[in-house]
Amino acid sequence: GQVVAAGHNYLPARLACTGDDACRAACGKRCVHAEVDALQQLPKSSGLVELVHVKVNAEGEPVPGGGPSCWQCARDLLDDGRVKAVWLLHAEGWRRYPITEFYALTMVECGLIPQAGEGQ
């Protein structure tokens, strides 16, 4: 139950956010994602950790998000080797995803691997 690192989405300093529709549409592809930022802040000596991913509204209150869906973050979390699980808030409450399940579900959601039973 101890926070050892925190991250947030941000644009690298050399990029400017214009706030227009094109910038908002490209934000997920241009920004450093919170998961990667947290990994960069995580001390090398931290051992295995569980990542809690929280989306917030304009008031800073947690809001439910979707399931695993970002292949870049799933790849980086799996490959780093220090994250054993990811917690996501759903409308039904919190759900813990072991990292291999998180990765597999993300790959299916992104259409990068077929869902079990498809194409067989």
Secondary structure, 3 states (H helix, E strand, C coil): CCCCCCCCCECCCCCCCCCCHHHHHHHHHHCECHHHHHHHHCCHHHCCEEEEECEECCCCCEECCCCCCCHHHHHHHHHHCCEEEEEEEECCEEEEEEHHHHHHHHHHHCCCCCCCCCCC
